[in-house]
Amino acid sequence: MSKNYNQAPLPFQGQKRRFVKHFKESLLNYNDSYLFVDLFGGSGLLSHTVKSVFPKAKVIYNDYDNFKQRLNAIENTNIIIAKLRELLKDYPRGKRITGTHRDKVLNLLKEADNKGYVDWITISSSIKFSMNYGVCLKDFTNDTLYNNIKLSDYNADGYLQDVEIVNKDYKSLFNQYKETNNVVFLVDPPYLSTDSSTYVSTGYWKLQDYLNVLFVLVNQNYFYFTSNKSQIVELCQWISTVSSTANPFANAVRTDVNTNLTHKAKYTDIMYHYKK
Ligand SMILES: C[S@@+](CC[C@H](N)C(=O)[O-])C[C@H]1O[C@@H](n2cnc3c(N)ncnc32)[C@H](O)[C@@H]1O
């Protein structure tokens, strides 16, 4: 039996780990004969979850960010982190890395960079402040570093086994499958008003792009993810007061998950599920 992951095997901002349980429960409305298309695949966590519930179903994961490249680099990432761990073994955990330790850490990163591809996002989790991600060497040489070294190796064995991987704009993927019988679309676009600097699409997601995604929900089976921070729900409620047929969530089932980042930063993540 392959391993079940309740979160992505590598750090990924916006992964739907808090919804895995609710998502699995709602998936029971379907079966192996459905086709699942993960339009905004991200870390692939939703695709993985569908496969774990319906091993025989066809699941298409849109790997727009090339997360696969990060998975393929895990061996190298573990080697870099093991070297960092050795360098910092006597250094206090959670503390700023300064002086010769900082110089040594940066030399190690420069060396790794010269050798080829480095999964900077994952390295960030070990030597940057929590939730602060870099995507290139400069994001480390120009920033304060902290000793948050991960103590165990990363592992993604079997994570995307038998999932079909594509890499394209969500619109063309949707057009390819929108007429298919028994298709379910997983729709988890970047949030409006959140930091998406670790995604390849920075700059693309303006209000209009965000609203255009709603067209894929019309007359389809879908799971749609959003947050009360994005105000899309409020906007759709307003639309429904103007035209009762225009609210794409009118007959969908809503599930909320409350998140407390700190006692001041609270928000609600929302999943809408609609089955025709
Ligand atoms: C909120 S994340 C998805 C998270 C995912 N459901 C998970 O659990 O890991 C949104 C993803 O959409 C991707 N994306 C951005 N623009 C896109 C586009 N035009 N077409 C498809 N995906 C896009 C982003 O790069 C990001 O990976």
The ligand as a Gaussian input file, in Angstrom:
#p B3LYP/6-31G(d) Opt

LIG

0 1
 C       -3.334000      28.134000      -4.001000
 S       -2.165000      27.345000      -5.048000
 C       -2.783000      25.712000      -5.212000
 C       -2.464000      24.869000      -4.014000
 C       -2.788000      23.394000      -4.148000
 N       -4.210000      23.123000      -4.228000
 C       -2.172000      22.621000      -2.987000
 O       -2.915000      22.053000      -2.150000
 O       -0.947000      22.586000      -2.904000
 C       -2.462000      28.054000      -6.625000
 C       -1.556000      27.514000      -7.727000
 O       -2.006000      27.994000      -9.024000
 C       -0.861000      28.198000      -9.834000
 N       -1.201000      29.050000     -10.982000
 C       -0.995000      30.375000     -11.113000
 N       -1.425000      30.809000     -12.317000
 C       -1.923000      29.715000     -12.950000
 C       -2.508000      29.524000     -14.233000
 N       -2.676000      30.531000     -15.083000
 N       -2.917000      28.275000     -14.569000
 C       -2.742000      27.241000     -13.706000
 N       -2.185000      27.379000     -12.476000
 C       -1.781000      28.590000     -12.108000
 C        0.090000      28.854000      -8.838000
 O        1.380000      28.871000      -9.352000
 C       -0.112000      27.951000      -7.612000
 O        0.684000      26.809000      -7.695000

